[in-house]
Amino acid sequence: MSGHRLSVVPRDACDTPLSSLPQARAETEGHSDKEKSILFFLRSPLLRAGLRRSGNEGMRRLTARLKVDALTRIKSLILSSLLLSTAVVAAEQKKSGPPVNANAAIGAKFEQNVADYMKLRQKALSGLSVPKNTETPSKITEFQKQLSDSIRTLRPQAKQGDIFTPEVAGLFQHLVTGAMRSKDGALIRTSFQRAEPLKGGHLEVNAAYPDGLPLQSMPPSLLLNLPRLPKELEYRFVGRELILRDTQSNLIVDVIPDLTMTQKK
């Protein structure tokens, strides 16, 4: 009987003697008393009830184990879903441009660059007499030349990217793309198509805006998407070039050489 567990059953577990059960007596004929007792106990209602209880306990344990396994699988699925969602969000952010906080930091850097230029510009105005609108064109032109010369003297090494740094240029590309995909995108594209490209090269930083080149008006819907400027500065498009122009001195303060005009999807 190796490998089996037998429950000890009290003597009074069955009130009927073994010898009074003809079927039991016939089936145990030729067995020892110990073997007869075992065979009898296997037919005992109390023993069968004990075996049923053992079976029920096993089922409860199995059910509990299955529940634990199910919860473990659910947790794994939730974790996998979260990881997948994070990857999707990261991919979307990469597609749509820098995160909002990064954009804010880059925009703040651009505003600081503009503020630094305005301080230099204020210094360049020292000793100059700003003409009124009623002044003669010759006096206005003379003041413009004096101011531009003074600014050039104070920033002789000025170059493309001093104010429109690579990060700022990337932000402007993102902002222009967003405006082009808006409901006003068609109007903005029409305005760009009217902008005349500069023949024979690019606009240079610290150079005067060419006299013969029209000042293309900027679409208001696009300006609303770009950082605000002091009244002395303005954005202008010349073909695909976005320039930062000093209105009084007619100087090109900085330029983004090529902005891609993304089509609306």
C-alpha positions in Angstrom: 0.0 0.0 0.0 3.0 2.2 -0.4 2.2 5.7 -1.8 -1.4 5.9 -0.3 -2.6 7.9 2.7 -5.1 6.1 4.8 -7.3 8.0 7.3 -7.7 6.3 10.7 -11.3 5.6 11.1 -12.7 5.1 14.6 -14.1 1.8 15.6 -17.6 3.1 15.7 -17.4 4.6 12.2 -19.5 1.7 11.0 -21.9 0.0 13.3 -22.3 -3.0 11.1 -19.8 -5.9 11.6 -17.8 -7.0 8.6 -19.2 -10.6 8.9 -22.8 -9.3 8.5 -22.1 -7.9 5.0 -22.3 -10.8 2.5 -20.9 -8.8 -0.4 -17.9 -7.6 1.7 -17.4 -11.1 3.1 -17.3 -12.6 -0.4 -14.9 -10.0 -1.7 -12.5 -10.4 1.2 -12.5 -14.1 1.3 -8.9 -15.4 1.4 -7.5 -12.1 2.7 -5.8 -11.5 6.0 -7.7 -9.6 8.7 -5.7 -6.5 8.0 -6.4 -6.6 4.3 -10.1 -7.2 5.1 -10.2 -4.2 7.3 -8.7 -2.0 4.6 -11.2 -3.2 2.0 -14.0 -2.6 4.4 -12.9 0.9 5.1 -12.7 1.7 1.4 -16.4 1.0 1.3 -17.1 3.0 4.4 -19.4 6.1 3.9 -17.3 8.1 6.4 -14.1 7.3 4.5 -15.7 8.3 1.2 -16.8 11.5 2.7 -13.2 12.2 3.9 -11.9 11.5 0.4 -14.5 13.9 -1.0 -13.4 16.6 1.4 -9.9 16.1 0.3 -10.9 16.4 -3.3 -12.9 19.6 -2.5 -9.8 21.1 -0.8 -7.7 20.2 -3.8 -10.2 21.9 -6.1 -10.1 25.0 -3.9 -6.4 25.1 -4.0 -6.4 24.7 -7.8 -9.0 27.4 -8.2 -6.9 29.8 -6.0 -3.8 29.0 -8.0 -5.6 29.7 -11.3 -6.9 33.0 -9.9 -3.3 34.0 -9.0 -2.1 33.0 -12.4 -4.9 34.9 -14.1 -4.1 38.1 -12.0 -0.4 37.7 -12.9 -1.3 37.5 -16.6 -3.5 40.5 -16.3 -0.8 42.5 -14.6 1.7 41.5 -17.3 -0.8 42.6 -20.0 -1.4 46.0 -18.3 2.3 46.6 -18.0 2.9 45.7 -21.6 0.0 48.0 -22.6 1.6 50.9 -20.6 5.0 50.3 -22.1 3.4 50.2 -25.6 1.4 53.4 -24.9 4.6 55.2 -23.7 6.4 54.2 -26.9 3.6 55.4 -29.1 3.4 58.7 -27.3 7.1 59.2 -27.6 6.9 58.4 -31.3 4.1 60.9 -31.8 6.0 63.6 -29.9 9.0 62.9 -32.1 6.8 63.2 -35.2 5.0 66.3 -34.1 8.0 68.3 -32.8 9.7 69.0 -29.5 7.7 68.6 -26.3 5.8 71.7 -25.0 8.3 72.4 -22.2 11.2 72.2 -24.6 9.4 74.6 -27.0 8.8 77.0 -24.1 12.5 77.0 -23.2 13.6 77.6 -26.8 11.0 80.4 -27.1 12.4 82.0 -24.0 15.9 81.8 -25.4 14.8 83.5 -28.6 13.1 86.3 -26.5 16.3 86.7 -24.6 18.3 87.0 -27.8 15.9 89.7 -29.0 16.2 91.5 -25.7 20.0 91.5 -25.9 19.8 93.0 -29.4 17.3 95.7 -28.2 19.8 96.7 -25.5 22.6 97.0 -28.1 20.2 99.0 -30.3 19.3 101.4 -27.5 23.1 102.0 -27.1 23.4 102.6 -30.8 20.7 105.3 -30.6 22.7 107.3 -28.1 23.5 110.8 -29.6 21.1 110.3 -32.5 18.1 112.5 -33.1 15.1 110.4 -34.0 13.2 112.2 -36.8 9.4 112.6 -36.6 7.1 111.3 -39.3 6.7 114.9 -40.6 10.4 115.2 -41.3 11.6 115.3 -44.9 12.5 112.0 -46.6 16.1 113.0 -46.8 16.3 113.5 -43.0 14.7 110.1 -42.4 17.1 108.4 -44.8 20.1 110.1 -43.1 18.9 108.9 -39.7 18.4 105.4 -41.1 22.0 105.3 -42.3 23.4 106.7 -39.0 21.5 104.1 -37.0 22.5 101.2 -39.2 26.2 102.3 -39.1 26.1 102.5 -35.3 24.5 99.1 -35.0 27.1 97.5 -37.3 29.8 99.1 -35.3 28.4 97.5 -32.1 28.0 94.1 -33.6 30.7 93.8 -36.3 30.9 90.0 -36.0 27.1 89.4 -36.4 26.3 86.3 -38.3 23.4 84.1 -39.3 22.2 82.1 -36.3 23.1 84.6 -33.6 19.4 85.2 -32.8 17.8 82.4 -34.9 19.9 79.7 -33.3 19.6 76.2 -34.7 17.1 75.3 -31.9 15.1 78.5 -32.6 15.1 77.8 -36.3 13.8 74.3 -35.6 11.0 75.8 -33.4 10.1 78.3 -36.1 9.9 75.5 -38.6 7.6 73.6 -36.3 5.4 76.7 -35.8 5.2 77.5 -39.5 4.3 73.9 -40.3 1.5 74.0 -37.7 0.1 77.2 -39.2 0.3 75.7 -42.7 -1.8 72.7 -41.5 -4.4 74.9 -40.0 -7.7 76.1 -41.7 -5.8 79.2 -42.8 -3.1 77.1 -44.5 -4.3 77.9 -48.0 -4.2 81.7 -47.4 -0.7 81.4 -46.0 0.6 79.4 -48.9 -0.9 82.0 -51.3 1.0 84.7 -49.5 4.2 82.8 -49.7 3.7 82.3 -53.4 3.6 86.1 -53.8 6.8 86.6 -51.9 9.6 87.3 -54.4 12.8 85.3 -54.0 16.1 87.2 -54.0 17.9 86.8 -57.3 21.5 86.0 -57.1 22.0 84.8 -53.5 20.8 85.1 -49.9 20.1 88.0 -47.7 23.1 88.7 -45.4 23.0 89.6 -41.7 24.0 93.2 -40.9 23.2 94.1 -44.5 20.5 96.6 -45.5 17.2 95.2 -46.9 17.5 95.6 -50.7 15.8 98.8 -51.9 14.2 97.2 -54.9 12.8 94.2 -53.1 9.1 94.6 -52.0 8.3 94.1 -48.3 6.0 91.1 -48.4 3.2 91.4 -45.9 2.9 88.6 -43.3 -0.4 86.7 -43.0 -1.9 87.6 -39.6 -2.8 84.0 -38.9 0.9 83.1 -39.3 2.1 86.0 -37.1 -0.2 84.8 -34.3 1.8 81.5 -34.3 5.2 83.2 -34.0 6.7 84.8 -30.9 5.8 88.5 -30.5 8.4 91.1 -31.3 9.1 94.7 -30.1 7.6 97.3 -32.4 11.1 98.2 -33.8 11.4 94.7 -35.3 9.4 92.6 -37.8 9.3 89.3 -39.6 9.4 89.3 -43.3 9.5 86.5 -45.9 11.6 86.6 -49.0 10.9 83.4 -50.9 11.7 80.7 -48.4 13.9 83.0 -46.2 12.5 84.3 -43.0 14.2 87.5 -41.9 14.2 89.6 -38.8 14.3 93.2 -39.9 15.0 96.4 -37.9 12.4 98.7 -39.3 14.1 102.0 -38.5 17.6 101.1 -39.6 16.4 98.8 -42.4 19.0 96.3 -41.2 18.7 92.5 -41.5 19.2 91.4 -37.9 19.1 87.7 -38.6 17.7 85.2 -41.2 16.6 81.6 -41.4 17.8 80.7 -44.9 15.2 78.0 -45.8 11.9 77.2 -44.2 10.1 74.2 -45.7 6.5 75.0 -46.5 4.8 71.7 -45.6 1.7 71.0 -47.4 -1.6 70.5 -45.5 -2.3 66.8 -45.0 
